[in-house]
Amino acid sequence: MREGTLDGLKPLILFTAAYLVAAAVWIVHVGNYEFLAYILILLVLAGVVWWVHRRIGLPHGLLWCLSAWGALHMAGGLVLLPPGWPVGDGTSVLYNWHIAGPGFKYDQVVHAFGFGTTTWLCWRGLRSLSPGVSPTLGALTLCVAAGMGFGALNEVIEFTITLLVPETNVGGYVNTAMDLVYNTLGSVIAAVLIRLGSSTR
């Protein structure tokens, strides 16, 4: 296994720390304490990613994607939209922005990006366990299933938050189902890109 180091990662660490601190300050300012739980979860996940990176050496591009996902998530729940932006029945935050109608919201773009990135992470983990593995249909299907599984775990965590915090912006059953659809879409797109990337080498 190739160990990862801090070399070249200081800008990434500073970027991640900066948006987490900014998010924490804004949460306290507006009293949106639901998102304090998300910051704690992000800190735990950052520790897990760092542990994985130390063991197998993740590509810097993947680490940047993971950090960007965290930033998109924080912005989604904390950035307020100008009056008149389409949000359906939801509150006027970025997560509820209907980019192209009710079936395509900012939230769903973030889900597709995030769990596509998670699928890429699963592929790197699989490669570290089996260095000779190639991106076959079977191997990539396993990674897609893993990415979707992490997406489902995310929905379980969000459901738990709704039980602990009365006023949340998580959404109902249809929102959860759409999240799962876009998790799947992002995971499949990531698998296709991994396969195409391997065929051009």
Rosetta silent file (secondary structure, phi, psi, omega in degrees, C-alpha in Angstrom):
SEQUENCE: MREGTLDGLKPLILFTAAYLVAAAVWIVHVGNYEFLAYILILLVLAGVVWWVHRRIGLPHGLLWCLSAWGALHMAGGLVLLPPGWPVGDGTSVLYNWHIAGPGFKYDQVVHAFGFGTTTWLCWRGLRSLSPGVSPTLGALTLCVAAGMGFGALNEVIEFTITLLVPETNVGGYVNTAMDLVYNTLGSVIAAVLIRLGSSTR
SCORE:     score description
SCORE:     0.000 S_00000001
   1 L     0.000  138.463  179.426    0.000    0.000    0.000 S_00000001
   2 L   -92.444  121.005 -178.051    1.218    3.506   -0.865 S_00000001
   3 L   -79.089  142.270  176.098    0.994    5.863    2.092 S_00000001
   4 L   -90.505  154.416 -179.901   -0.347    9.364    1.595 S_00000001
   5 L  -128.302 -178.540  176.565    1.339   12.452    3.014 S_00000001
   6 L   -83.388   -5.964 -175.445    0.578   16.121    3.599 S_00000001
   7 L   -54.513  123.172  176.839    2.700   17.122    0.604 S_00000001
   8 L    76.843    3.878 -175.580    0.805   19.586   -1.546 S_00000001
   9 L  -103.288    0.736 -178.229   -2.331   19.408    0.612 S_00000001
  10 H   -61.193  -41.984  176.222   -1.944   22.585    2.684 S_00000001
  11 H   -59.968  -38.431  178.842   -4.181   24.656    0.330 S_00000001
  12 H   -64.962  -43.974  179.694   -6.845   21.944    0.575 S_00000001
  13 H   -63.601  -43.034  179.163   -6.637   21.844    4.366 S_00000001
  14 H   -64.962  -41.498  178.346   -6.844   25.651    4.584 S_00000001
  15 H   -60.526  -47.480 -178.063   -9.815   25.723    2.188 S_00000001
  16 H   -64.652  -45.225  179.307  -11.674   23.083    4.182 S_00000001
  17 H   -62.958  -38.679 -177.295  -10.920   24.711    7.534 S_00000001
  18 H   -64.074  -45.885 -177.545  -11.955   28.133    6.210 S_00000001
  19 H   -74.408  -27.265  176.374  -15.409   27.086    5.031 S_00000001
  20 H   -70.702  -40.916  177.356  -16.087   25.041    8.172 S_00000001
  21 H   -65.455  -44.291  178.975  -15.171   27.973   10.415 S_00000001
  22 H   -61.214  -41.211  179.060  -17.241   30.356    8.271 S_00000001
  23 H   -64.173  -43.040 -179.296  -20.187   27.948    8.393 S_00000001
  24 H   -62.578  -42.415  179.153  -19.924   27.594   12.187 S_00000001
  25 H   -63.306  -43.138 -179.145  -19.872   31.376   12.652 S_00000001
  26 H   -67.544  -37.696  178.356  -22.884   31.817   10.374 S_00000001
  27 H   -59.439  -45.508  179.111  -24.793   28.998   12.120 S_00000001
  28 H   -65.722  -38.545 -178.100  -24.371   30.713   15.471 S_00000001
  29 H   -64.423  -43.991 -175.817  -25.315   34.080   13.936 S_00000001
  30 H   -94.704  -10.477  178.980  -28.587   32.874   12.374 S_00000001
  31 L    76.218   24.350  179.527  -29.390   30.197   14.966 S_00000001
  32 L   -89.910   71.417 -169.538  -29.605   27.355   12.414 S_00000001
  33 L   -72.933  -10.556  173.504  -28.303   24.780   14.870 S_00000001
  34 H   -53.579  -39.190 -173.711  -29.357   21.835   12.711 S_00000001
  35 H   -77.724  -11.115  172.392  -26.182   22.388   10.737 S_00000001
  36 H   -61.487  -37.400  177.577  -23.928   22.088   13.788 S_00000001
  37 H   -62.505  -38.930  179.717  -24.620   18.347   13.565 S_00000001
  38 H   -66.625  -36.821  177.373  -23.519   18.389    9.930 S_00000001
  39 H   -64.141  -42.714  177.877  -20.266   20.133   10.831 S_00000001
  40 H   -61.704  -41.376  178.483  -19.547   17.467   13.442 S_00000001
  41 H   -63.961  -42.109  179.345  -20.306   14.754   10.867 S_00000001
  42 H   -62.920  -38.157  178.588  -18.019   16.448    8.327 S_00000001
  43 H   -65.138  -41.211  176.942  -15.205   16.578   10.879 S_00000001
  44 H   -63.591  -44.641 -179.842  -15.605   12.861   11.587 S_00000001
  45 H   -64.669  -37.707  177.157  -15.668   12.090    7.854 S_00000001
  46 H   -61.669  -39.183  176.764  -12.592   14.253    7.281 S_00000001
  47 H   -64.189  -39.939  178.490  -10.789   12.177    9.906 S_00000001
  48 H   -65.105  -44.553  179.572  -11.857    8.961    8.186 S_00000001
  49 H   -62.547  -41.031  178.567  -10.715   10.249    4.775 S_00000001
  50 H   -63.500  -39.646  178.423   -7.370   11.313    6.248 S_00000001
  51 H   -63.421  -43.382  178.424   -6.922    7.855    7.786 S_00000001
  52 H   -64.509  -43.670  179.613   -7.695    6.231    4.430 S_00000001
  53 H   -60.336  -41.331  179.577   -5.357    8.630    2.631 S_00000001
  54 H   -62.683  -30.652 -177.504   -2.535    7.820    5.045 S_00000001
  55 H   -84.455  -40.695 -172.018   -2.976    4.126    4.301 S_00000001
  56 H  -121.346   -9.319  178.769   -3.448    4.052    0.530 S_00000001
  57 L    70.879   83.367 -178.869   -2.573    7.492   -0.832 S_00000001
  58 L   -79.701  147.642  175.884   -5.666    9.011   -2.442 S_00000001
  59 L   -59.984  143.452 -179.652   -5.346   11.196   -5.563 S_00000001
  60 H   -62.196  -34.615  178.009   -5.334   14.898   -4.764 S_00000001
  61 H   -60.149  -38.868  178.247   -8.163   15.420   -7.242 S_00000001
  62 H   -66.991  -41.459  178.847  -10.336   13.022   -5.253 S_00000001
  63 H   -63.918  -39.407  176.943   -9.501   14.792   -1.990 S_00000001
  64 H   -64.766  -40.277  177.903  -10.430   18.145   -3.540 S_00000001
  65 H   -62.097  -41.211  178.867  -13.726   16.696   -4.777 S_00000001
  66 H   -64.014  -41.955  178.720  -14.528   15.430   -1.280 S_00000001
  67 H   -67.027  -41.419  178.126  -13.744   18.822    0.243 S_00000001
  68 H   -61.550  -37.409  177.090  -15.762   20.622   -2.437 S_00000001
  69 H   -59.115  -44.748  177.667  -18.688   18.323   -1.662 S_00000001
  70 H   -60.864  -41.485  179.718  -18.534   19.437    1.964 S_00000001
  71 H   -65.350  -42.749  178.248  -18.458   23.097    0.896 S_00000001
  72 H   -62.030  -37.488  179.774  -21.437   22.611   -1.445 S_00000001
  73 H   -67.019  -46.796  178.906  -23.334   20.920    1.376 S_00000001
  74 H   -60.812  -45.498 -179.615  -22.631   23.718    3.855 S_00000001
  75 H   -62.445  -38.519 -177.091  -23.592   26.371    1.306 S_00000001
  76 H   -57.494  -38.131 -177.177  -26.782   24.514    0.430 S_00000001
  77 H   -93.529  -12.644 -172.195  -28.225   24.821    3.899 S_00000001
  78 H  -116.438  -23.383 -178.857  -26.843   28.218    4.877 S_00000001
  79 L   -81.144  123.659 -179.800  -26.839   30.467    1.801 S_00000001
  80 E   -86.375  139.420 -178.642  -30.090   32.440    1.546 S_00000001
  81 L   -88.906  150.528  175.080  -31.598   33.000   -1.894 S_00000001
  82 L   -65.040  154.740  177.915  -32.789   36.369   -3.205 S_00000001
  83 L   -57.192  140.444  176.465  -36.569   36.914   -3.242 S_00000001
  84 L    96.050  -12.749  178.418  -38.310   35.408   -6.225 S_00000001
  85 L   -71.621  140.091 -175.628  -35.963   32.476   -6.806 S_00000001
  86 L   -71.655  119.282  179.039  -37.965   29.243   -7.329 S_00000001
  87 L  -130.294    6.723 -178.164  -37.929   27.077   -4.204 S_00000001
  88 L    63.465 -133.413 -179.996  -41.336   25.395   -4.343 S_00000001
  89 L   -91.707    3.110 -175.332  -42.752   24.896   -0.853 S_00000001
  90 L   -86.593  176.392  176.407  -39.324   24.951    0.787 S_00000001
  91 L   -75.058  162.389 -174.767  -37.437   27.681    2.598 S_00000001
  92 L   -84.377   62.167  173.592  -35.371   30.165    0.600 S_00000001
  93 E  -117.654  162.199 -173.209  -32.024   28.431    0.943 S_00000001
  94 H   -56.430  -36.310 -178.876  -29.721   27.220   -1.812 S_00000001
  95 H   -57.289  -32.570 -175.597  -30.630   23.551   -1.268 S_00000001
  96 H   -91.374    2.005 -178.208  -34.230   24.231   -2.325 S_00000001
  97 L   -65.246  120.308  176.811  -33.352   26.152   -5.487 S_00000001
  98 E   -82.888   94.133 -176.857  -35.202   24.616   -8.436 S_00000001
  99 L   -62.186  -42.563 -179.379  -32.495   24.919  -11.090 S_00000001
 100 L  -145.512   59.692  179.584  -34.743   23.476  -13.804 S_00000001
 101 L    90.522  172.044 -175.745  -38.100   22.702  -12.256 S_00000001
 102 L   -59.526  -25.966 -177.393  -39.065   20.556   -9.226 S_00000001
 103 L   -84.548    0.132 -178.023  -37.266   17.499  -10.608 S_00000001
 104 L  -145.560   91.244 -178.090  -33.866   19.158  -10.741 S_00000001
 105 E  -108.730  164.392  174.718  -32.792   21.064   -7.643 S_00000001
 106 H   -53.664  -43.369 -179.339  -29.436   22.198   -6.294 S_00000001
 107 H   -54.455  -42.789 -176.574  -29.786   19.521   -3.607 S_00000001
 108 H   -72.474  -32.960  174.436  -29.981   16.779   -6.220 S_00000001
 109 H   -62.476  -43.220 -179.942  -26.927   18.065   -8.090 S_00000001
 110 H   -64.847  -39.444  177.616  -24.967   17.935   -4.833 S_00000001
 111 H   -62.563  -45.391 -179.533  -26.180   14.377   -4.176 S_00000001
 112 H   -62.941  -45.455  179.253  -25.114   13.222   -7.641 S_00000001
 113 H   -63.775  -46.167 -174.826  -21.704   14.896   -7.332 S_00000001
 114 H   -65.427  -44.866 -176.571  -21.127   13.707   -3.778 S_00000001
 115 H   -87.306  -13.694  164.086  -21.976   10.064   -4.214 S_00000001
 116 H   -67.430  -42.876  176.452  -20.292    9.961   -7.594 S_00000001
 117 H   -63.467  -39.433  177.566  -17.173   11.080   -5.727 S_00000001
 118 H   -62.097  -38.353  177.356  -17.864    8.428   -3.080 S_00000001
 119 H   -63.528  -40.860  174.900  -17.991    5.790   -5.837 S_00000001
 120 H   -60.193  -43.775  177.265  -14.591    6.999   -7.047 S_00000001
 121 H   -60.155  -42.274  178.770  -13.311    6.673   -3.469 S_00000001
 122 H   -63.429  -38.202  177.062  -14.679    3.114   -3.300 S_00000001
 123 H   -62.318  -43.496  178.310  -12.885    2.286   -6.559 S_00000001
 124 H   -64.309  -37.433  176.977   -9.583    3.545   -5.129 S_00000001
 125 H   -64.982  -41.872  178.329  -10.187    1.459   -2.009 S_00000001
 126 H   -63.094  -40.797  178.927  -10.890   -1.629   -4.106 S_00000001
 127 H   -64.371  -34.308  179.557   -7.708   -1.056   -6.109 S_00000001
 128 H   -70.495  -31.989  178.900   -5.663   -0.810   -2.918 S_00000001
 129 H   -78.330  -33.879  179.813   -7.042   -4.143   -1.714 S_00000001
 130 L  -131.636   83.677 -173.407   -6.597   -5.827   -5.097 S_00000001
 131 L   -55.159  -27.035 -177.963   -3.839   -3.966   -6.998 S_00000001
 132 L   -88.244    1.345 -175.301   -4.364   -6.019  -10.145 S_00000001
 133 L   -68.680  141.521  176.727   -8.093   -5.341  -10.422 S_00000001
 134 L  -111.966  158.811 -176.607   -9.310   -3.739  -13.641 S_00000001
 135 L   -77.182   67.733  176.915  -12.491   -1.647  -14.061 S_00000001
 136 L   -77.816  170.789  177.750  -14.648   -4.484  -15.315 S_00000001
 137 H   -58.502  -42.023 -179.069  -18.432   -4.404  -15.230 S_00000001
 138 H   -64.993  -46.523 -178.329  -18.409   -6.540  -12.079 S_00000001
 139 H   -64.488  -42.699 -179.263  -15.836   -4.441  -10.213 S_00000001
 140 H   -71.677  -32.643  174.983  -17.527   -1.176  -11.118 S_00000001
 141 H   -62.483  -39.311  176.938  -20.960   -2.534  -10.245 S_00000001
 142 H   -61.760  -42.376  179.919  -19.576   -3.326   -6.792 S_00000001
 143 H   -68.029  -39.429  176.755  -18.293    0.250   -6.473 S_00000001
 144 H   -62.307  -44.466  178.607  -21.616    1.698   -7.652 S_00000001
 145 H   -60.920  -39.055  178.373  -23.446   -0.455   -5.096 S_00000001
 146 H   -66.286  -44.002  177.680  -21.055    0.778   -2.391 S_00000001
 147 H   -60.113  -43.166  177.727  -21.589    4.420   -3.420 S_00000001
 148 H   -64.734  -36.374  178.708  -25.358    3.908   -3.342 S_00000001
 149 H   -64.158  -41.656  175.938  -25.055    2.230    0.052 S_00000001
 150 H   -65.150  -34.802  175.932  -23.236    5.249    1.472 S_00000001
 151 H   -63.404  -41.407  177.288  -25.970    7.406   -0.047 S_00000001
 152 H   -64.791  -38.495  176.712  -28.609    5.360    1.764 S_00000001
 153 H   -61.353  -38.472  176.391  -26.621    5.736    4.998 S_00000001
 154 H   -58.426  -41.029  179.308  -26.714    9.502    4.456 S_00000001
 155 H   -67.337  -34.781  176.238  -30.510    9.345    4.318 S_00000001
 156 H   -63.935  -42.230  179.132  -30.581    7.359    7.579 S_00000001
 157 H   -64.028  -43.440  178.997  -28.433   10.039    9.215 S_00000001
 158 H   -63.291  -39.338  176.974  -30.712   12.791    7.908 S_00000001
 159 H   -61.675  -41.667  178.330  -33.754   10.924    9.221 S_00000001
 160 H   -60.596  -40.222  179.366  -32.084   10.653   12.633 S_00000001
 161 H   -63.130  -37.558  178.732  -31.478   14.402   12.598 S_00000001
 162 H   -64.085  -27.951  178.119  -35.185   15.032   11.952 S_00000001
 163 H   -77.262  -29.452 -176.615  -35.956   13.049   15.116 S_00000001
 164 H   -90.769  -31.245 -178.124  -33.464   15.017   17.199 S_00000001
 165 L  -119.039  113.755 -173.953  -34.063   18.503   15.772 S_00000001
 166 L   -58.520  -46.653 -176.350  -37.743   19.463   15.334 S_00000001
 167 L  -100.907  105.576  178.515  -37.241   22.158   12.653 S_00000001
 168 L  -129.372  171.082  178.792  -35.093   20.868    9.783 S_00000001
 169 L  -115.510   29.470 -174.714  -34.790   21.406    6.050 S_00000001
 170 L   -73.017  -40.160 -178.945  -34.323   17.721    5.203 S_00000001
 171 L   101.313  174.835 -175.744  -37.610   17.229    3.328 S_00000001
 172 L  -101.168 -155.631 -173.899  -40.124   14.390    3.147 S_00000001
 173 H   -62.164  -44.159 -179.015  -40.488   11.021    1.462 S_00000001
 174 H   -62.983  -40.718  177.786  -40.412   12.320   -2.117 S_00000001
 175 H   -60.642  -43.446  178.606  -37.253   14.296   -1.350 S_00000001
 176 H   -62.199  -43.350  179.607  -35.607   11.173    0.083 S_00000001
 177 H   -63.396  -42.144  178.230  -36.594    9.142   -2.984 S_00000001
 178 H   -65.261  -38.221  176.001  -35.229   11.810   -5.337 S_00000001
 179 H   -58.351  -44.633 -179.818  -32.003   11.927   -3.332 S_00000001
 180 H   -64.341  -37.411  177.664  -31.605    8.176   -3.795 S_00000001
 181 H   -62.838  -46.306 -178.026  -32.251    8.497   -7.535 S_00000001
 182 H   -73.863  -29.745  171.274  -29.570   11.165   -7.911 S_00000001
 183 H   -58.066  -46.437 -179.842  -27.167    9.229   -5.668 S_00000001
 184 H   -63.257  -45.304  179.941  -27.552    6.344   -8.103 S_00000001
 185 H   -59.490  -46.337  179.222  -27.128    8.588  -11.140 S_00000001
 186 H   -62.337  -40.676  179.887  -23.944   10.121   -9.742 S_00000001
 187 H   -64.757  -41.971  179.988  -22.524    6.705   -8.871 S_00000001
 188 H   -66.677  -42.941  178.334  -23.228    5.331  -12.355 S_00000001
 189 H   -60.887  -41.739  178.392  -21.692    8.389  -14.047 S_00000001
 190 H   -60.978  -42.234  179.251  -18.585    8.009  -11.874 S_00000001
 191 H   -63.024  -41.883  178.550  -18.285    4.345  -12.891 S_00000001
 192 H   -62.589  -43.151  179.692  -18.581    5.242  -16.572 S_00000001
 193 H   -64.978  -38.540  176.580  -15.876    7.911  -16.199 S_00000001
 194 H   -61.553  -43.919 -179.768  -13.589    5.440  -14.402 S_00000001
 195 H   -65.427  -44.415  179.112  -14.089    2.946  -17.235 S_00000001
 196 H   -65.584  -37.562  178.815  -13.507    5.550  -19.945 S_00000001
 197 H   -63.902  -36.817 -179.400  -10.434    6.834  -18.126 S_00000001
 198 H   -72.574  -28.578 -176.203   -8.923    3.350  -18.009 S_00000001
 199 H   -79.847  -13.044 -179.681   -9.560    2.760  -21.711 S_00000001
 200 L   -96.083   -0.856 -179.255   -7.596    5.854  -22.751 S_00000001
 201 L   -76.867    0.000    0.000   -4.383    4.836  -20.985 S_00000001
